[in-house]
Amino acid sequence: MSLLELSLTEVAAKLKAREVSSTEVTQAALDRIEKRNPRINAFVKVTPEHALSMAKASDARLAKGEAGLLEGVPLGIKDLYCTKGIETTACSDILRGFVPPYESTVTQNLWNAGAVCLGKLNMDQFAMGSSNETSCFGNVRNPLDEDRTPGGSSGGSAAAIADFQCYGATGSDTGGSTRLPASYCGVVGVRPTYGRASRYGMVAFASSLDQAGMMARNVEDAALMHQVVDGYDEKDSTSVNRPVPKYSELLGQFSPKGLKIGLPKEYFIEGLDPRVKALIEESIKRFEREGAEVVEISLPHTKYALPTYYIIAPAEASSNLARYDGMRYGARVEGDNLVDTYIKTRTAGFGREVKRRIMIGNYTLSSGYYDAFYTKAQKLRTLLTQDFTNAFKQCDVIFTPTAPNVAFKLNEKLSDPIQMFLNDLFTGASPMAGIPGISLPAGTVDGLPVGLQILANHFDEARMFQVAYAHQQMAALPKLQVKAA
């Protein structure tokens, strides 16, 4: 087995045992990126000198027995996180040349734990998209089938992990942007409870929905990463001050016997690929055989989740993206006067999907339409939250498909925004309620991965990880294979 085929936890253990050095591991990842990234386009900026410098510092700490939880492990960072001294663009032309003078809290927590930064990962522009086709750096290809999308917006993160270019990566999840790519690429993607991980230093899309999420090749790796990044941050006013469990140490301390699994009838509907449905049903049967109980539940306002999301998220985006005017940082296109400079800068800097969402957001917030759209959407958000509150009175976790289909072909839905929005059908409701969710592999259809989504109650990530780990152990699915360059 090559170094790159090891999981994050496996390579961390070998590093701590001094069986291999961080410099060797980091160089192996950089070599893989050099060979494969021109095809996959997962990384938009590679920082080899910086990575090897961090690896050398890790080796020195390892020699002294001062290893952090992620000491010496090379990771990729979604280009949504500010990284001090490294260009951060959110994959938009309007932020070209922006080099942050500060570090995001999530990435700082990773570096404090000893992780190594390989570079910045591709994404849908400002995290707006489900297929990683809106990036100013071009689309990412799914390494399992290079004619297909890796999903979005964290498509670069999922593709880099699935292609063995890094051991783990940061993602972000506003309406499913860690979970959908995880499903399409056969990896694990997490969205924690809103407020569990700091948003400080993340480029904002929709502030009441955005949440940092970790991505990895298995559940234990993702749990360990969240153990490192989760926690209170006084620099984030939405951060929640409560203890973070040692998720990775709790994984095996669980028995499915007596677990109540909720199955929402609204998620097993027409339009769901029957082969996807069959794999989710088999996952549930595994738990039943171990003594778990299945409870049919209803989330009656689910049908309003996507319309609600696509009113609230663009409304918040139109406000957040108003700051990009060419005056302080990023791109600037000179006009005849101040207003003309604003218009030319934003016209040239923003992509088509971003412009679409800004226009939708401004429309729903405008005089005469605010109450008709935005106020009603917020009321529906309350009802969606109540649905989940009532559901968790009947069950411990909720099982659903992550997506209604497998990864679709590139350009297949790009011209039809409505069809693209429907990819978030099963992931868009839970962010409204702020509850945690995880997507992990459930099997394959025609060789393409299918994701199982597990949702849990607020701040019940520990049980969510335990149930996901139990599924991973019971399913015993074949591991991803390294492709030749």
Secondary structure, 3 states (H helix, E strand, C coil): CCHHHCCHHHHHHHHHCCCCCHHHHHHHHHHHHHHHHHHHCCEEEECHHHHHHHHHHHHHHHHCCCCCCCCCCEEEEECCECECCECCCCCCHHHCCCCCCCCCHHHHHHHHCCCEEEEEECCCHHHCCCCCCCCCCCCCCECCECCECCCCCCHHHHHHHHCCCCCEEEEEECCCCCHHHHHHHCCEEEECCCCCECCCCECCCCCCCCEEEEEECCHHHHHHHHHHHECCCCCCCCCCCCCCCCHHHHCCCCCCCCCEEEEEHHHCCCCCCHHHHHHHHHHHHHHHHCCCEEEEECCCCHHHHHHHHHHHHHHHHHHHHHHCCCCCCCCCCCCCCHHHHHHHHHHHHCCHHHHHHHHHHHHHHCCCCHHHHHHHHHHHHHHHHHHHHHHCCCCCEEEEECCCCCCCECCCCCCCHHHHHHHHCCCCHHHHHCCCEEEEEEEEECCEEEEEEEEECCCCHHHHHHHHHHHHHHHCCCCCCCCCC
